[in-house]
Amino acid sequence: MDYVMIENEFTNTVEDVSKAVGWTVDRKIVLAIASTFVASGKNFDAVQYKNILQEMKKQSSWMSPLRTTVGYSIAANLMEQGDAEEAVKDLLTNVNALKEAKFRSGNFSYIGAQFLTEDKNAHAHAARALFDAIRNHHPFLTSYEDIPYVVLLSSPSDDVELRAETMNRYYKELRTYNFNAGNELQWLSQVLTFLSPQFDRQLVPNVVIIRDTLKKQNVKVKAMHYPLLGFLAILDLNHNQLQDVINLYHELKDLKILKWHREFVLFMAIQIAIYDMAKVQKSLSMTIMSSIELFIQAQHAAMIAAVNAAAIASSSSSS
């Protein structure tokens, strides 16, 4: 990897995004948007981005989550769809489908709405069934924050009871390896079922090895990073690939622009690594190659969920 090029592109993209969103938007959102564009190798089109933001204002009420920081992130994801009016209209249709499936409307339902497939209503009800099945195992942990993952991981033909049971098995086994109980561990257990609802005995050991390897090389792994470990375990990185992630992490953490937001360094390093692996098809199975975009979307949802949770916690502590 060309570290200097990555650093320059990130710095320039952060500046472009900052100008487009304005000074009132949470810096973490700016960093999240910029990192996604840099990782994918795509240029940030400020004009197109502003068009989508304007369309969001036209089609939503002033109380809508699209008018909050989450909306700025969603707007960046909608840029690939081309037609701003249709992209926002389709998103709102998806939001309504989730609402009809009895999901609570809010920031996380809007994030999850991005992942609904063409059979919107059937998919939304399948997601609700998975949500209820997960809540049977973890009634106090399961909340609206799980919406993005249950949408991403569900389908009308899925065995939701099996998937929920497998998630619970992963959760319990991970606890024996000193992972902190909580929402982040639940999200990690959900991520591990991405490729299959069947329990895979090798995944938890993979997660543990990855966590311990990162920590041994002075990578700060917090609970908010747990879902990322799941992505790396599923991708089945070899030693050299994991070392590339670690090396990039240490390059990025010294950036002045990230001085006060070091928790995003690992997000960025892994996101860039996933895209880099996608370019080298021989390193991935066809199953994972066909799902690579969903991996990126899921990681982005995890990042925004973490940002939003931190913002809520900060707001609560200051009130």
N, C-alpha and C positions, 0 to 999 in steps of 0.2 A: 504493500500500500504506500502511496505517496502522501506522507503525513502533512507535509508543508502545503500541498495542494488542498487537502481536506480542511486544514485549519483556515486557509485563505478563503475558501468557498463558504465555510460556515460563518466566518466573520462578516463577509459581504452579504450573505443571505439574511443574517440576523438584522443587519442594517436595513435591508430592503423591506423585510417583514415589519420591522418597527415603524418605518415610515408609512406603510400601508394601513396598519391597525391604529396608529396613534399612541400617544404617551400614556393614556389611561388604562391600557390593557396590561394585565399581569405579565410580568417579564417571563415567567415560566411558560406561558402559552406561546410567546414569541419564540422561545428556544425550542419548544416541542415542534412547532411548525417548521422552523428553519432546519432542524435536524432531519426531519422526514424528507425534505427536498434534497438536502445534501447527500443523504444516504442513498436515495434513488437515482442520483445523478441528473435530476430534472431541474430546470430553471424555474424560479419563482416569477410568475407573471403578475405584477402588481395591478395592472389594469383589469385583467380577468378576475382577480381576487376581489377587487373592489366592486365589480359588477355583481358578483354573487352576494356579497354583503348587502348591497343595495336591494337586490331581489329578495333577500331574507326579510328586510324591513318592510317591503311591500306586501309580502304574503303572511306576515306574522303579526300578532298583537304585541303591544309594548311590554307585556308580562311574559312573553315567550322566552324559553331558554336560548333561542337563537339570537336574542338581544344581549346575552351574557357572554362571558369568556369562552364557554363551551362552543358557542356559535362561531367564534373566530376559528376554532380548530376544525369544526365541521365544514366550514366554508372552504378551507384548504383541501379537504378530502373530495369535495364536489367539483373541484376545478377540472378534473379529467373528463367529466361528462359533457363539457362543451357548452351546451345550451343552459345558461344560468336559470332561466325561468322554469324549464322542465325539470332540471335537477332539484330545485327547491320544492317544486310541486310534488315530485315523486317522493322526496324525503318526508314531507308532511303527510302524504298518503300512508307511508310506512308507520309513521308515528300514530296515526289514527288506528291502524291495524293492531298495533300493540295495545293501544288504549281499549279497543274492543275485546282484546284477550285478557282484560282486567289487570294490565300492568299500570302501575302508578306513573303518571305523566311527570316528567322532570328532566334534568340534565342527562341522566343515564339512559332514559328511554330514547332520547334523541340520538345519543351515541349509538345505542343498539339498533336503532332504526336503519342505520347505514348498512347493516348486514342482512337485512331481510331479502330473501330471494324472490323470484317472480311470483311464486304462489304465496302471496303475502299473508293472507288470512290463515291458511293452513300452517304456514311456518310460524306465525305469531302464536297460534294456539299450541303448537308443539313446544315452543319456547316456554310458554306458561306452564305446560305439563312438566317440563324438566325443572323449572323453577320450584314448583310445588314438591317435586320428588326430592330435590336437594334440601329444601326446607324441612322435610320430614326427618332428615339426618341432623341438620344443624338449624334448628328453629330460631336461635338467637343471633347467629351469624348471618344468615341469609336475608338480604335486603335488596332494595332497589339498585344498589351498587353492583349487584350481580347480573343485571339485565344485559349488558353488552356481551358477556360470556355465554349466557344461556341462549341468546339469539344466535351467536356465532356457532355454538356447538350442537344446535338442535336441527332436526329435519322432521317432516311429517312421517317418515318411515322409521324413525329412530326408536329404540327401546329405552325410554327415558328412565325406567326403574333400574335397568342394568347400568346405565351410564352414571346415575346418581350413586348407586352402590359402589361402583368402581372409584368414583371421586372420593367417597368416604373412606375406602380402603387406603387410597394414596394419602389422604389427610392423616389418618391414624398412624400409618407407617412413618411418614415424615416427622411426626411428633417425637418418635423414638430417637430421631437423630438431631434433637435439640433445635428444631425449627419452632419459632414462636407461634402459638395459637392465635388465630385472628382472621380477619378478612383476607389479608394478603396470602396466607397459607391456603385458604379456601380457593382463592383464584389460581394458585399454583396447582392444586389438586385438579381443578377444572381443566387447566391447560394441558395436563398430562393425558387427558382423554381425547385430545384433538384428532389424532389419527385413528383411534379405535375406542369403542366403549368397553372393550375387553381389558381386563387387568393385565399389565405387562410387568413381570417381576424385575426386569432390568432397569426400568425407568427411575425408580427411587434411588437405587445405588448410583445411577448416572448423575442424578441431581446432587447427591451428596459429594461425589467426587468433584463435580464442577464447582460447587460452593467452596469446598476445602482448598481446591487448587487456586481459585481466585483470592481467597483470604491469605494463603501462604505467600502470594506475590503482592501483598499490600493493596488489594482492590477492596474498597469498602462496600460490603454487601449488607444492605439494610432490608428490613421486612418489605418495603415498597418494591424491592427488586426481585422478590420471590418468583413472580410470574415469568420473569426473564430467564431464570434458571430452567424453568420448564421448557421454554422454547429451545434453549441450547441442548437440553437432554433429548428432546424429540428429534432435533436435527442430527443428533449423534455425532457431534464434532470430534475429530481426532485431535491428538495432542497439538499438532502444529496450528490447526485452525483455532483452537482455544487460546493458544499462545498469541496469535494475531489479535484476538479480542483484548487480551491483557496488555499487549504492547500499545495498541491504539488507545486504550483507557489511560495509560500513563502519559501518552502524548497530549491527549485532550484535557486532562485535569490541570495542566499548567497554563491553559488559555486564560487570559485576563477576563475575557467575556464570561467565563464560567466560575469566576472566583467565588461568588456568593451563591452559586447553584450547583455545587459539586455532585448532588444527588442525580443530576441528569447525565453525568459523564458516562456511566455504565449503560444507560438507555441508548445513548448515541453510539457507543462503541459496538454494542450488540446489533443495533439496527443496521449500521454500516456493514458489519460482518455478514449479516443475513443476505443483504443485497449483493454483496461481493460473492458469496457462495452461489447465489442464484445465477450469476453470470458464468460460473464454471459448472456446467451441467453434469460433468462426469463425477463431481463430488457429491451429487445428490441422487436419490432414487427418483423415479418418475412420479411416484405418489407424492413425494414432498415437493417436487418441482411444480406439479399442477396445483399445489396448495400454497405456494410461496407468497402470493399476494395476500391471502387470508392471514398468514403468519404476521405479515407486516401490519395489517389492519388490526389484528388482535393485540399486537404489542402497542400500537398507537392508542388503542382503547385503554390498555393498562396504564399507559403514561398519563393520559388525560384523566383517568379515574383517580390516579395518585395525586395529580395536581389539584383536582377538584376537592378531594378529601382533605388535602393539606390546607386549601383555601378556606374550607368550611371550619376546620379546626382552629385556624388562625382567627377567623371572624368570631367564633364562639368564645375564644379566650380573651378577646379584646372587648367583648360586649358586657 
